[in-house]
Amino acid sequence: MRNALSELPVLLCCVRGGLVAGLVCAFLRLPRALYYMRPRGRRAGLPLRLLFGLLDTAAAFSAAAVFALTLLYANGGELRLYAVSGFIIAAAGAAAAFHGLVG
């Protein structure tokens, strides 16, 4: 049986992994954000939409890979609610902070 103090390093590791995943996703979505910051009237053609779709897919796969590796490293791959929520909150916060700096 574990006590609550032994779970703190797992939570901190998942928060750190969430920060990494959020920044990776933000960097991969940066070209789309920069393109749509241009003046209105321009629409993305098919090649740009395909590129943006590929970058979004790469962002999703990279976040999933970072999540899986973080859980595997932190506690042997056990899914715990506090670990998952720490990861998600940190990833969303990092991505929002990065996009707040850019746009």
Secondary structure, DSSP 8 states (H G I E B T S, - for coil): ---GGGGHHHHHHHHHHHHHHHHHHHHHTHHHHHHHTS-TT----HHHHHHHHHHHHHHHHHHHHHHHHHHHHHHTT---HHHHHHHHHHHHHHHHHHHHHH-
